[in-house]
Amino acid sequence: MRSDSVKKIALERIKTLFEQAETTNDLKLSNRYVFLARKLAMKANISMPRVYKRRYCKHCYNYFIPNKTCQVRTTKKKIVSYLCLKCNKRTRIPYHTRTKK
């Protein structure tokens, strides 16, 4: 029972940290919020939600702001590619288009 409440509180806190990282103009502060969110997820033993996983670099944990800290590209092979401008590493995420029935 206790662990469920801890996980729920941790998810709420992670959500607020990423909202704060999105609203702030300071890059160091937004990177710090990502760091704190990751530490909180590890402490509560939960995986980071998919929505938030894609907002930072997996290699240097830099918060992604398009055209400032990362470049976003799409390919014909249905892949979204994020290039981190801090560490020059790529993160590739596949996407699927919905078909009409």
PDB file as gemmi writes it, atoms N, CA and C in Angstrom:
CRYST1    1.000    1.000    1.000  90.00  90.00  90.00 P 1                      
ATOM      1  N   MET A   1       0.829  -1.200   0.000  1.00  0.00           N  
ATOM      2  CA  MET A   1       0.000   0.000   0.000  1.00  0.00           C  
ATOM      3  C   MET A   1       0.870   1.260   0.000  1.00  0.00           C  
ATOM      4  N   ARG A   2       1.942   1.210   0.778  1.00  0.00           N  
ATOM      5  CA  ARG A   2       2.792   2.378   0.881  1.00  0.00           C  
ATOM      6  C   ARG A   2       3.492   2.670  -0.441  1.00  0.00           C  
ATOM      7  N   SER A   3       3.946   1.618  -1.124  1.00  0.00           N  
ATOM      8  CA  SER A   3       4.700   1.824  -2.350  1.00  0.00           C  
ATOM      9  C   SER A   3       3.833   2.434  -3.453  1.00  0.00           C  
ATOM     10  N   ASP A   4       2.531   2.101  -3.472  1.00  0.00           N  
ATOM     11  CA  ASP A   4       1.633   2.692  -4.464  1.00  0.00           C  
ATOM     12  C   ASP A   4       1.509   4.197  -4.266  1.00  0.00           C  
ATOM     13  N   SER A   5       1.412   4.617  -3.025  1.00  0.00           N  
ATOM     14  CA  SER A   5       1.296   6.052  -2.759  1.00  0.00           C  
ATOM     15  C   SER A   5       2.608   6.770  -3.078  1.00  0.00           C  
ATOM     16  N   VAL A   6       3.737   6.112  -2.803  1.00  0.00           N  
ATOM     17  CA  VAL A   6       5.035   6.714  -3.107  1.00  0.00           C  
ATOM     18  C   VAL A   6       5.194   6.881  -4.614  1.00  0.00           C  
ATOM     19  N   LYS A   7       4.793   5.869  -5.384  1.00  0.00           N  
ATOM     20  CA  LYS A   7       4.905   5.938  -6.840  1.00  0.00           C  
ATOM     21  C   LYS A   7       3.988   7.015  -7.412  1.00  0.00           C  
ATOM     22  N   LYS A   8       2.797   7.146  -6.844  1.00  0.00           N  
ATOM     23  CA  LYS A   8       1.853   8.161  -7.314  1.00  0.00           C  
ATOM     24  C   LYS A   8       2.406   9.566  -7.047  1.00  0.00           C  
ATOM     25  N   ILE A   9       2.955   9.764  -5.871  1.00  0.00           N  
ATOM     26  CA  ILE A   9       3.536  11.065  -5.515  1.00  0.00           C  
ATOM     27  C   ILE A   9       4.745  11.360  -6.400  1.00  0.00           C  
ATOM     28  N   ALA A  10       5.564  10.334  -6.663  1.00  0.00           N  
ATOM     29  CA  ALA A  10       6.742  10.523  -7.504  1.00  0.00           C  
ATOM     30  C   ALA A  10       6.340  10.910  -8.926  1.00  0.00           C  
ATOM     31  N   LEU A  11       5.310  10.283  -9.482  1.00  0.00           N  
ATOM     32  CA  LEU A  11       4.855  10.631 -10.833  1.00  0.00           C  
ATOM     33  C   LEU A  11       4.332  12.063 -10.904  1.00  0.00           C  
ATOM     34  N   GLU A  12       3.620  12.487  -9.863  1.00  0.00           N  
ATOM     35  CA  GLU A  12       3.132  13.873  -9.821  1.00  0.00           C  
ATOM     36  C   GLU A  12       4.304  14.849  -9.753  1.00  0.00           C  
ATOM     37  N   ARG A  13       5.303  14.510  -8.961  1.00  0.00           N  
ATOM     38  CA  ARG A  13       6.470  15.385  -8.814  1.00  0.00           C  
ATOM     39  C   ARG A  13       7.268  15.453 -10.117  1.00  0.00           C  
ATOM     40  N   ILE A  14       7.398  14.319 -10.808  1.00  0.00           N  
ATOM     41  CA  ILE A  14       8.089  14.290 -12.096  1.00  0.00           C  
ATOM     42  C   ILE A  14       7.359  15.170 -13.098  1.00  0.00           C  
ATOM     43  N   LYS A  15       6.043  15.092 -13.080  1.00  0.00           N  
ATOM     44  CA  LYS A  15       5.232  15.919 -13.984  1.00  0.00           C  
ATOM     45  C   LYS A  15       5.473  17.401 -13.721  1.00  0.00           C  
ATOM     46  N   THR A  16       5.471  17.801 -12.455  1.00  0.00           N  
ATOM     47  CA  THR A  16       5.681  19.219 -12.144  1.00  0.00           C  
ATOM     48  C   THR A  16       7.106  19.663 -12.497  1.00  0.00           C  
ATOM     49  N   LEU A  17       8.088  18.787 -12.297  1.00  0.00           N  
ATOM     50  CA  LEU A  17       9.466  19.146 -12.645  1.00  0.00           C  
ATOM     51  C   LEU A  17       9.614  19.370 -14.146  1.00  0.00           C  
ATOM     52  N   PHE A  18       8.985  18.534 -14.966  1.00  0.00           N  
ATOM     53  CA  PHE A  18       9.082  18.732 -16.412  1.00  0.00           C  
ATOM     54  C   PHE A  18       8.277  19.951 -16.861  1.00  0.00           C  
ATOM     55  N   GLU A  19       7.183  20.263 -16.179  1.00  0.00           N  
ATOM     56  CA  GLU A  19       6.445  21.493 -16.499  1.00  0.00           C  
ATOM     57  C   GLU A  19       7.295  22.715 -16.187  1.00  0.00           C  
ATOM     58  N   GLN A  20       8.007  22.680 -15.079  1.00  0.00           N  
ATOM     59  CA  GLN A  20       8.884  23.788 -14.727  1.00  0.00           C  
ATOM     60  C   GLN A  20      10.051  23.899 -15.699  1.00  0.00           C  
ATOM     61  N   ALA A  21      10.583  22.769 -16.130  1.00  0.00           N  
ATOM     62  CA  ALA A  21      11.684  22.787 -17.102  1.00  0.00           C  
ATOM     63  C   ALA A  21      11.216  23.385 -18.420  1.00  0.00           C  
ATOM     64  N   GLU A  22       9.960  23.161 -18.773  1.00  0.00           N  
ATOM     65  CA  GLU A  22       9.430  23.701 -20.024  1.00  0.00           C  
ATOM     66  C   GLU A  22       9.207  25.201 -19.950  1.00  0.00           C  
ATOM     67  N   THR A  23       8.813  25.702 -18.795  1.00  0.00           N  
ATOM     68  CA  THR A  23       8.465  27.120 -18.675  1.00  0.00           C  
ATOM     69  C   THR A  23       9.668  28.025 -18.422  1.00  0.00           C  
ATOM     70  N   THR A  24      10.741  27.490 -17.866  1.00  0.00           N  
ATOM     71  CA  THR A  24      11.888  28.333 -17.543  1.00  0.00           C  
ATOM     72  C   THR A  24      12.710  28.665 -18.790  1.00  0.00           C  
ATOM     73  N   ASN A  25      13.405  29.785 -18.745  1.00  0.00           N  
ATOM     74  CA  ASN A  25      14.271  30.207 -19.849  1.00  0.00           C  
ATOM     75  C   ASN A  25      15.726  29.838 -19.614  1.00  0.00           C  
ATOM     76  N   ASP A  26      16.059  29.469 -18.387  1.00  0.00           N  
ATOM     77  CA  ASP A  26      17.436  29.134 -18.025  1.00  0.00           C  
ATOM     78  C   ASP A  26      17.718  27.667 -18.375  1.00  0.00           C  
ATOM     79  N   LEU A  27      18.707  27.419 -19.251  1.00  0.00           N  
ATOM     80  CA  LEU A  27      19.019  26.061 -19.685  1.00  0.00           C  
ATOM     81  C   LEU A  27      19.608  25.215 -18.560  1.00  0.00           C  
ATOM     82  N   LYS A  28      20.427  25.816 -17.721  1.00  0.00           N  
ATOM     83  CA  LYS A  28      21.008  25.074 -16.603  1.00  0.00           C  
ATOM     84  C   LYS A  28      19.932  24.617 -15.631  1.00  0.00           C  
ATOM     85  N   LEU A  29      18.961  25.486 -15.409  1.00  0.00           N  
ATOM     86  CA  LEU A  29      17.884  25.146 -14.486  1.00  0.00           C  
ATOM     87  C   LEU A  29      16.999  24.037 -15.051  1.00  0.00           C  
ATOM     88  N   SER A  30      16.717  24.085 -16.346  1.00  0.00           N  
ATOM     89  CA  SER A  30      15.900  23.029 -16.941  1.00  0.00           C  
ATOM     90  C   SER A  30      16.645  21.696 -16.933  1.00  0.00           C  
ATOM     91  N   ASN A  31      17.962  21.714 -17.139  1.00  0.00           N  
ATOM     92  CA  ASN A  31      18.750  20.488 -17.039  1.00  0.00           C  
ATOM     93  C   ASN A  31      18.759  19.948 -15.615  1.00  0.00           C  
ATOM     94  N   ARG A  32      18.765  20.844 -14.653  1.00  0.00           N  
ATOM     95  CA  ARG A  32      18.704  20.437 -13.242  1.00  0.00           C  
ATOM     96  C   ARG A  32      17.363  19.777 -12.929  1.00  0.00           C  
ATOM     97  N   TYR A  33      16.282  20.307 -13.473  1.00  0.00           N  
ATOM     98  CA  TYR A  33      14.968  19.701 -13.269  1.00  0.00           C  
ATOM     99  C   TYR A  33      14.915  18.289 -13.844  1.00  0.00           C  
ATOM    100  N   VAL A  34      15.531  18.080 -15.010  1.00  0.00           N  
ATOM    101  CA  VAL A  34      15.592  16.739 -15.603  1.00  0.00           C  
ATOM    102  C   VAL A  34      16.388  15.809 -14.696  1.00  0.00           C  
ATOM    103  N   PHE A  35      17.504  16.301 -14.169  1.00  0.00           N  
ATOM    104  CA  PHE A  35      18.327  15.512 -13.257  1.00  0.00           C  
ATOM    105  C   PHE A  35      17.532  15.088 -12.031  1.00  0.00           C  
ATOM    106  N   LEU A  36      16.802  16.031 -11.449  1.00  0.00           N  
ATOM    107  CA  LEU A  36      16.006  15.729 -10.257  1.00  0.00           C  
ATOM    108  C   LEU A  36      14.881  14.741 -10.561  1.00  0.00           C  
ATOM    109  N   ALA A  37      14.258  14.887 -11.719  1.00  0.00           N  
ATOM    110  CA  ALA A  37      13.185  13.974 -12.104  1.00  0.00           C  
ATOM    111  C   ALA A  37      13.724  12.559 -12.285  1.00  0.00           C  
ATOM    112  N   ARG A  38      14.895  12.425 -12.898  1.00  0.00           N  
ATOM    113  CA  ARG A  38      15.500  11.112 -13.074  1.00  0.00           C  
ATOM    114  C   ARG A  38      15.857  10.480 -11.730  1.00  0.00           C  
ATOM    115  N   LYS A  39      16.430  11.266 -10.836  1.00  0.00           N  
ATOM    116  CA  LYS A  39      16.785  10.754  -9.515  1.00  0.00           C  
ATOM    117  C   LYS A  39      15.543  10.311  -8.743  1.00  0.00           C  
ATOM    118  N   LEU A  40      14.475  11.072  -8.899  1.00  0.00           N  
ATOM    119  CA  LEU A  40      13.223  10.741  -8.222  1.00  0.00           C  
ATOM    120  C   LEU A  40      12.635   9.438  -8.762  1.00  0.00           C  
ATOM    121  N   ALA A  41      12.694   9.248 -10.069  1.00  0.00           N  
ATOM    122  CA  ALA A  41      12.197   8.014 -10.669  1.00  0.00           C  
ATOM    123  C   ALA A  41      13.025   6.813 -10.216  1.00  0.00           C  
ATOM    124  N   MET A  42      14.339   6.994 -10.110  1.00  0.00           N  
ATOM    125  CA  MET A  42      15.180   5.897  -9.649  1.00  0.00           C  
ATOM    126  C   MET A  42      14.928   5.591  -8.170  1.00  0.00           C  
ATOM    127  N   LYS A  43      14.721   6.620  -7.377  1.00  0.00           N  
ATOM    128  CA  LYS A  43      14.483   6.435  -5.945  1.00  0.00           C  
ATOM    129  C   LYS A  43      13.172   5.700  -5.688  1.00  0.00           C  
ATOM    130  N   ALA A  44      12.131   6.037  -6.475  1.00  0.00           N  
ATOM    131  CA  ALA A  44      10.824   5.396  -6.309  1.00  0.00           C  
ATOM    132  C   ALA A  44      10.724   4.091  -7.095  1.00  0.00           C  
ATOM    133  N   ASN A  45      11.773   3.747  -7.836  1.00  0.00           N  
ATOM    134  CA  ASN A  45      11.836   2.521  -8.628  1.00  0.00           C  
ATOM    135  C   ASN A  45      10.703   2.445  -9.660  1.00  0.00           C  
ATOM    136  N   ILE A  46      10.524   3.536 -10.387  1.00  0.00           N  
ATOM    137  CA  ILE A  46       9.538   3.573 -11.467  1.00  0.00           C  
ATOM    138  C   ILE A  46      10.244   3.973 -12.757  1.00  0.00           C  
ATOM    139  N   SER A  47       9.653   3.571 -13.876  1.00  0.00           N  
ATOM    140  CA  SER A  47      10.221   3.988 -15.149  1.00  0.00           C  
ATOM    141  C   SER A  47       9.671   5.367 -15.497  1.00  0.00           C  
ATOM    142  N   MET A  48      10.487   6.128 -16.168  1.00  0.00           N  
ATOM    143  CA  MET A  48      10.073   7.459 -16.597  1.00  0.00           C  
ATOM    144  C   MET A  48       8.973   7.306 -17.645  1.00  0.00           C  
ATOM    145  N   PRO A  49       7.873   8.046 -17.538  1.00  0.00           N  
ATOM    146  CA  PRO A  49       6.825   7.959 -18.549  1.00  0.00           C  
ATOM    147  C   PRO A  49       7.344   8.327 -19.940  1.00  0.00           C  
ATOM    148  N   ARG A  50       6.780   7.699 -20.957  1.00  0.00           N  
ATOM    149  CA  ARG A  50       7.254   7.854 -22.331  1.00  0.00           C  
ATOM    150  C   ARG A  50       7.241   9.307 -22.781  1.00  0.00           C  
ATOM    151  N   VAL A  51       6.256  10.051 -22.357  1.00  0.00           N  
ATOM    152  CA  VAL A  51       6.142  11.462 -22.751  1.00  0.00           C  
ATOM    153  C   VAL A  51       7.366  12.246 -22.292  1.00  0.00           C  
ATOM    154  N   TYR A  52       7.835  11.967 -21.097  1.00  0.00           N  
ATOM    155  CA  TYR A  52       8.965  12.705 -20.544  1.00  0.00           C  
ATOM    156  C   TYR A  52      10.297  12.133 -20.995  1.00  0.00           C  
ATOM    157  N   LYS A  53      10.352  10.832 -21.289  1.00  0.00           N  
ATOM    158  CA  LYS A  53      11.581  10.193 -21.748  1.00  0.00           C  
ATOM    159  C   LYS A  53      12.111  10.833 -23.016  1.00  0.00           C  
ATOM    160  N   ARG A  54      11.207  11.292 -23.855  1.00  0.00           N  
ATOM    161  CA  ARG A  54      11.592  11.831 -25.155  1.00  0.00           C  
ATOM    162  C   ARG A  54      11.923  13.313 -25.118  1.00  0.00           C  
ATOM    163  N   ARG A  55      11.950  13.899 -23.940  1.00  0.00           N  
ATOM    164  CA  ARG A  55      12.225  15.329 -23.824  1.00  0.00           C  
ATOM    165  C   ARG A  55      13.642  15.646 -23.389  1.00  0.00           C  
ATOM    166  N   TYR A  56      14.469  14.615 -23.226  1.00  0.00           N  
ATOM    167  CA  TYR A  56      15.859  14.873 -22.852  1.00  0.00           C  
ATOM    168  C   TYR A  56      16.779  13.870 -23.528  1.00  0.00           C  
ATOM    169  N   CYS A  57      18.051  14.225 -23.608  1.00  0.00           N  
ATOM    170  CA  CYS A  57      19.058  13.385 -24.241  1.00  0.00           C  
ATOM    171  C   CYS A  57      19.377  12.201 -23.324  1.00  0.00           C  
ATOM    172  N   LYS A  58      19.430  11.014 -23.894  1.00  0.00           N  
ATOM    173  CA  LYS A  58      19.720   9.814 -23.108  1.00  0.00           C  
ATOM    174  C   LYS A  58      21.202   9.711 -22.739  1.00  0.00           C  
ATOM    175  N   HIS A  59      22.037  10.469 -23.429  1.00  0.00           N  
ATOM    176  CA  HIS A  59      23.475  10.356 -23.236  1.00  0.00           C  
ATOM    177  C   HIS A  59      24.011  11.386 -22.239  1.00  0.00           C  
ATOM    178  N   CYS A  60      23.579  12.642 -22.375  1.00  0.00           N  
ATOM    179  CA  CYS A  60      24.099  13.689 -21.485  1.00  0.00           C  
ATOM    180  C   CYS A  60      23.001  14.303 -20.607  1.00  0.00           C  
ATOM    181  N   TYR A  61      21.764  13.844 -20.766  1.00  0.00           N  
ATOM    182  CA  TYR A  61      20.609  14.294 -19.971  1.00  0.00           C  
ATOM    183  C   TYR A  61      20.317  15.783 -20.125  1.00  0.00           C  
ATOM    184  N   ASN A  62      20.563  16.290 -21.325  1.00  0.00           N  
ATOM    185  CA  ASN A  62      20.277  17.676 -21.659  1.00  0.00           C  
ATOM    186  C   ASN A  62      18.797  17.799 -22.036  1.00  0.00           C  
ATOM    187  N   TYR A  63      18.104  18.796 -21.498  1.00  0.00           N  
ATOM    188  CA  TYR A  63      16.690  19.000 -21.821  1.00  0.00           C  
ATOM    189  C   TYR A  63      16.573  19.505 -23.258  1.00  0.00           C  
ATOM    190  N   PHE A  64      15.687  18.877 -24.041  1.00  0.00           N  
ATOM    191  CA  PHE A  64      15.533  19.234 -25.445  1.00  0.00           C  
ATOM    192  C   PHE A  64      14.620  20.438 -25.621  1.00  0.00           C  
ATOM    193  N   ILE A  65      15.161  21.469 -26.258  1.00  0.00           N  
ATOM    194  CA  ILE A  65      14.385  22.609 -26.728  1.00  0.00           C  
ATOM    195  C   ILE A  65      14.686  22.702 -28.218  1.00  0.00           C  
ATOM    196  N   PRO A  66      13.695  22.448 -29.079  1.00  0.00           N  
ATOM    197  CA  PRO A  66      13.971  22.436 -30.527  1.00  0.00           C  
ATOM    198  C   PRO A  66      14.610  23.736 -31.001  1.00  0.00           C  
ATOM    199  N   ASN A  67      15.617  23.600 -31.843  1.00  0.00           N  
ATOM    200  CA  ASN A  67      16.398  24.681 -32.449  1.00  0.00           C  
ATOM    201  C   ASN A  67      17.299  25.420 -31.464  1.00  0.00           C  
ATOM    202  N   LYS A  68      17.281  25.062 -30.198  1.00  0.00           N  
ATOM    203  CA  LYS A  68      18.208  25.642 -29.228  1.00  0.00           C  
ATOM    204  C   LYS A  68      19.187  24.593 -28.740  1.00  0.00           C  
ATOM    205  N   THR A  69      18.670  23.481 -28.250  1.00  0.00           N  
ATOM    206  CA  THR A  69      19.537  22.435 -27.719  1.00  0.00           C  
ATOM    207  C   THR A  69      19.466  21.149 -28.525  1.00  0.00           C  
ATOM    208  N   CYS A  70      18.591  21.098 -29.526  1.00  0.00           N  
ATOM    209  CA  CYS A  70      18.510  19.892 -30.354  1.00  0.00           C  
ATOM    210  C   CYS A  70      17.963  20.228 -31.733  1.00  0.00           C  
ATOM    211  N   GLN A  71      18.261  19.339 -32.687  1.00  0.00           N  
ATOM    212  CA  GLN A  71      17.674  19.426 -34.018  1.00  0.00           C  
ATOM    213  C   GLN A  71      16.742  18.233 -34.190  1.00  0.00           C  
ATOM    214  N   VAL A  72      15.572  18.475 -34.741  1.00  0.00           N  
ATOM    215  CA  VAL A  72      14.598  17.409 -34.945  1.00  0.00           C  
ATOM    216  C   VAL A  72      14.424  17.199 -36.438  1.00  0.00           C  
ATOM    217  N   ARG A  73      14.552  15.939 -36.858  1.00  0.00           N  
ATOM    218  CA  ARG A  73      14.395  15.587 -38.262  1.00  0.00           C  
ATOM    219  C   ARG A  73      13.480  14.378 -38.376  1.00  0.00           C  
ATOM    220  N   THR A  74      12.750  14.305 -39.485  1.00  0.00           N  
ATOM    221  CA  THR A  74      11.976  13.113 -39.795  1.00  0.00           C  
ATOM    222  C   THR A  74      12.510  12.523 -41.088  1.00  0.00           C  
ATOM    223  N   THR A  75      12.407  11.210 -41.212  1.00  0.00           N  
ATOM    224  CA  THR A  75      12.903  10.540 -42.402  1.00  0.00           C  
ATOM    225  C   THR A  75      11.759   9.824 -43.099  1.00  0.00           C  
ATOM    226  N   LYS A  76      12.031   9.367 -44.305  1.00  0.00           N  
ATOM    227  CA  LYS A  76      11.037   8.618 -45.058  1.00  0.00           C  
ATOM    228  C   LYS A  76      10.808   7.233 -44.453  1.00  0.00           C  
ATOM    229  N   LYS A  77      11.729   6.787 -43.650  1.00  0.00           N  
ATOM    230  CA  LYS A  77      11.598   5.483 -43.000  1.00  0.00           C  
ATOM    231  C   LYS A  77      10.778   5.567 -41.711  1.00  0.00           C  
ATOM    232  N   LYS A  78      10.086   6.684 -41.536  1.00  0.00           N  
ATOM    233  CA  LYS A  78       9.213   6.917 -40.386  1.00  0.00           C  
ATOM    234  C   LYS A  78       9.981   6.870 -39.061  1.00  0.00           C  
ATOM    235  N   ILE A  79      11.019   7.684 -39.012  1.00  0.00           N  
ATOM    236  CA  ILE A  79      11.829   7.807 -37.808  1.00  0.00           C  
ATOM    237  C   ILE A  79      12.004   9.287 -37.490  1.00  0.00           C  
ATOM    238  N   VAL A  80      11.794   9.640 -36.238  1.00  0.00           N  
ATOM    239  CA  VAL A  80      12.085  10.988 -35.758  1.00  0.00           C  
ATOM    240  C   VAL A  80      13.466  10.937 -35.129  1.00  0.00           C  
ATOM    241  N   SER A  81      14.349  11.805 -35.577  1.00  0.00           N  
ATOM    242  CA  SER A  81      15.724  11.811 -35.106  1.00  0.00           C  
ATOM    243  C   SER A  81      15.995  13.122 -34.368  1.00  0.00           C  
ATOM    244  N   TYR A  82      16.419  13.001 -33.108  1.00  0.00           N  
ATOM    245  CA  TYR A  82      16.807  14.154 -32.311  1.00  0.00           C  
ATOM    246  C   TYR A  82      18.327  14.181 -32.243  1.00  0.00           C  
ATOM    247  N   LEU A  83      18.943  15.282 -32.652  1.00  0.00           N  
ATOM    248  CA  LEU A  83      20.381  15.456 -32.533  1.00  0.00           C  
ATOM    249  C   LEU A  83      20.643  16.436 -31.401  1.00  0.00           C  
ATOM    250  N   CYS A  84      21.294  15.961 -30.366  1.00  0.00           N  
ATOM    251  CA  CYS A  84      21.638  16.809 -29.231  1.00  0.00           C  
ATOM    252  C   CYS A  84      22.805  17.700 -29.637  1.00  0.00           C  
ATOM    253  N   LEU A  85      22.671  18.995 -29.441  1.00  0.00           N  
ATOM    254  CA  LEU A  85      23.721  19.930 -29.827  1.00  0.00           C  
ATOM    255  C   LEU A  85      24.800  20.068 -28.757  1.00  0.00           C  
ATOM    256  N   LYS A  86      24.585  19.461 -27.612  1.00  0.00           N  
ATOM    257  CA  LYS A  86      25.589  19.504 -26.552  1.00  0.00           C  
ATOM    258  C   LYS A  86      26.609  18.368 -26.701  1.00  0.00           C  
ATOM    259  N   CYS A  87      26.114  17.149 -26.946  1.00  0.00           N  
ATOM    260  CA  CYS A  87      27.023  16.003 -27.031  1.00  0.00           C  
ATOM    261  C   CYS A  87      27.094  15.394 -28.433  1.00  0.00           C  
ATOM    262  N   ASN A  88      26.333  15.928 -29.386  1.00  0.00           N  
ATOM    263  CA  ASN A  88      26.300  15.474 -30.779  1.00  0.00           C  
ATOM    264  C   ASN A  88      25.924  13.997 -30.928  1.00  0.00           C  
ATOM    265  N   LYS A  89      25.071  13.503 -30.044  1.00  0.00           N  
ATOM    266  CA  LYS A  89      24.560  12.141 -30.152  1.00  0.00           C  
ATOM    267  C   LYS A  89      23.143  12.203 -30.710  1.00  0.00           C  
ATOM    268  N   ARG A  90      22.746  11.113 -31.354  1.00  0.00           N  
ATOM    269  CA  ARG A  90      21.411  11.023 -31.948  1.00  0.00           C  
ATOM    270  C   ARG A  90      20.522  10.092 -31.154  1.00  0.00           C  
ATOM    271  N   THR A  91      19.256  10.472 -31.055  1.00  0.00           N  
ATOM    272  CA  THR A  91      18.228   9.608 -30.501  1.00  0.00           C  
ATOM    273  C   THR A  91      17.200   9.402 -31.596  1.00  0.00           C  
ATOM    274  N   ARG A  92      16.955   8.152 -31.940  1.00  0.00           N  
ATOM    275  CA  ARG A  92      16.007   7.849 -33.016  1.00  0.00           C  
ATOM    276  C   ARG A  92      14.790   7.169 -32.434  1.00  0.00           C  
ATOM    277  N   ILE A  93      13.615   7.696 -32.798  1.00  0.00           N  
ATOM    278  CA  ILE A  93      12.357   7.169 -32.293  1.00  0.00           C  
ATOM    279  C   ILE A  93      11.451   6.857 -33.482  1.00  0.00           C  
ATOM    280  N   PRO A  94      10.998   5.613 -33.613  1.00  0.00           N  
ATOM    281  CA  PRO A  94      10.096   5.286 -34.722  1.00  0.00           C  
ATOM    282  C   PRO A  94       8.695   5.834 -34.468  1.00  0.00           C  
ATOM    283  N   TYR A  95       7.996   6.144 -35.552  1.00  0.00           N  
ATOM    284  CA  TYR A  95       6.610   6.556 -35.424  1.00  0.00           C  
ATOM    285  C   TYR A  95       5.793   5.883 -36.513  1.00  0.00           C  
ATOM    286  N   HIS A  96       4.513   5.748 -36.262  1.00  0.00           N  
ATOM    287  CA  HIS A  96       3.611   5.088 -37.196  1.00  0.00           C  
ATOM    288  C   HIS A  96       2.475   6.042 -37.521  1.00  0.00           C  
ATOM    289  N   THR A  97       2.083   6.038 -38.777  1.00  0.00           N  
ATOM    290  CA  THR A  97       0.930   6.839 -39.182  1.00  0.00           C  
ATOM    291  C   THR A  97      -0.323   5.979 -39.057  1.00  0.00           C  
ATOM    292  N   ARG A  98      -1.384   6.614 -38.687  1.00  0.00           N  
ATOM    293  CA  ARG A  98      -2.641   5.882 -38.550  1.00  0.00           C  
ATOM    294  C   ARG A  98      -3.302   5.742 -39.916  1.00  0.00           C  
ATOM    295  N   THR A  99      -3.845   4.592 -40.163  1.00  0.00           N  
ATOM    296  CA  THR A  99      -4.530   4.352 -41.429  1.00  0.00           C  
ATOM    297  C   THR A  99      -6.024   4.476 -41.233  1.00  0.00           C  
ATOM    298  N   LYS A 100      -6.695   4.969 -42.263  1.00  0.00           N  
ATOM    299  CA  LYS A 100      -8.151   5.093 -42.202  1.00  0.00           C  
ATOM    300  C   LYS A 100      -8.778   3.737 -42.483  1.00  0.00           C  
ATOM    301  N   LYS A 101      -9.834   3.441 -41.785  1.00  0.00           N  
ATOM    302  CA  LYS A 101     -10.533   2.168 -41.995  1.00  0.00           C  
ATOM    303  C   LYS A 101     -11.811   2.367 -42.745  1.00  0.00           C  
TER     304      LYS A 101                                                      
END                                                                             
